[in-house]
Amino acid sequence: MVPVKKSGMIDRWVKKHLVLYTGATSHPFILSIRDGTIDFSSFKRWLGQDYIFVREFVPFTASVLLKASKNSDDSSDMEVILSGLASLSDEISWFKQEAAKWDVPLSDVIVHKSNQNYCRFLESLMLPELEYSVVVTALWAIETVYQESFSHCLEDDSKTPPELLEACKRWGSEGFGEFCRSLQNIVNQCLEKASEEELIKAEVTFLRVLELEIEFWNMSQEGAK
Ligand SMILES: Cc1ncc(CNC=O)c(N)n1
C-alpha cells in the first residue's frame, strides 16, 4: 500500500472544505463590520454571548494544555498553548470593560441555543479520553476562525466603525496571527504521527468547529430565535 503523505494536513483540509471554511471566516456578520453597515445591537448581542463562550473556553484551553504536557514530546507546544491560556485573562477583563461601555449587562445574559451547543461541544472535548491531536486541532480551528475573520476588518479598504477597531485588533492583528501559525505547526506535526482513526476524528472536529462558528455568527446577526 502506498503510504498517504500527511504533512501540511491543515492546508489540505482548508482547501478541501473551502466553502465551509470561507463561510466561517467571511460571514455576513463580519462583512457588515468590515463595510461599516453593522447594526450595533448585533455587536452587543455578540459581545454578551462571546463573554459566556470565552469563560467556557478557558477550561477547554487548560484541558488542551494538560494533554500537551502529557502527550507532546516537544516542550514548545506547551509554551504556545500556555501563552494562549494566559492571554484569556486579559481577554476576560476586556470583555467586562467593553460590556460596561456598551451597557451590556453580563450578569444576566441569557445563553443562546447556538452558544449552548458550542459550549457543550467544548465540554465534550474536555473528556480525558479525547486525543491530544483531536483537541489541539479544535483549538487551532477556533482561534483561526476569529483571526481570519477579524483580520478582514483591518484590511486597508475596510470601513470598520472606529468603536469596533479594538475588538477587531484583539483577534485580527499580526500578533494573534503569529500565535495561530504556531498552533497550525503544532497541529501539522501532531497529525503526521496520528493514526488513520485519529486523523478522521480530527477532520470531523475541524468541520464541527466551522459549523458552530457559523451558527455563532448567525445568532449574533439575527438575534434570539
Ligand atoms: C465563538 C468564538 N470563537 C472563537 C473565539 C476566539 N477565541 C478566544 O477568544 C471566540 N472568542 N469566540
The ligand as an SDF file (V2000), in Angstrom:
LIG
                    3D

 12 12  0  0  0  0  0  0  0  0999 V2000
  -17.1780   31.8420   19.2830 C   0  0  0  0  0  0  0  0  0  0  0  0
  -15.7470   32.2000   19.4390 C   0  0  0  0  0  0  0  0  0  0  0  0
  -14.8360   31.5530   18.7120 N   0  0  0  0  0  0  0  0  0  0  0  0
  -13.5160   31.8590   18.8450 C   0  0  0  0  0  0  0  0  0  0  0  0
  -13.0950   32.8160   19.7250 C   0  0  0  0  0  0  0  0  0  0  0  0
  -11.6380   33.1670   19.8240 C   0  0  0  0  0  0  0  0  0  0  0  0
  -11.0110   32.5730   20.9430 N   0  0  0  0  0  0  0  0  0  0  0  0
  -10.8870   33.2120   22.1270 C   0  0  0  0  0  0  0  0  0  0  0  0
  -11.2480   34.3290   22.3470 O   0  0  0  0  0  0  0  0  0  0  0  0
  -14.0890   33.4730   20.4840 C   0  0  0  0  0  0  0  0  0  0  0  0
  -13.7800   34.4460   21.3580 N   0  0  0  0  0  0  0  0  0  0  0  0
  -15.3940   33.1510   20.2910 N   0  0  0  0  0  0  0  0  0  0  0  0
  1  2  1  0
  2  3  1  0
  2 12  2  0
  3  4  2  0
  4  5  1  0
  5  6  1  0
  5 10  2  0
  6  7  1  0
  7  8  1  0
  8  9  2  0
 10 11  1  0
 10 12  1  0
M  END
$$$$
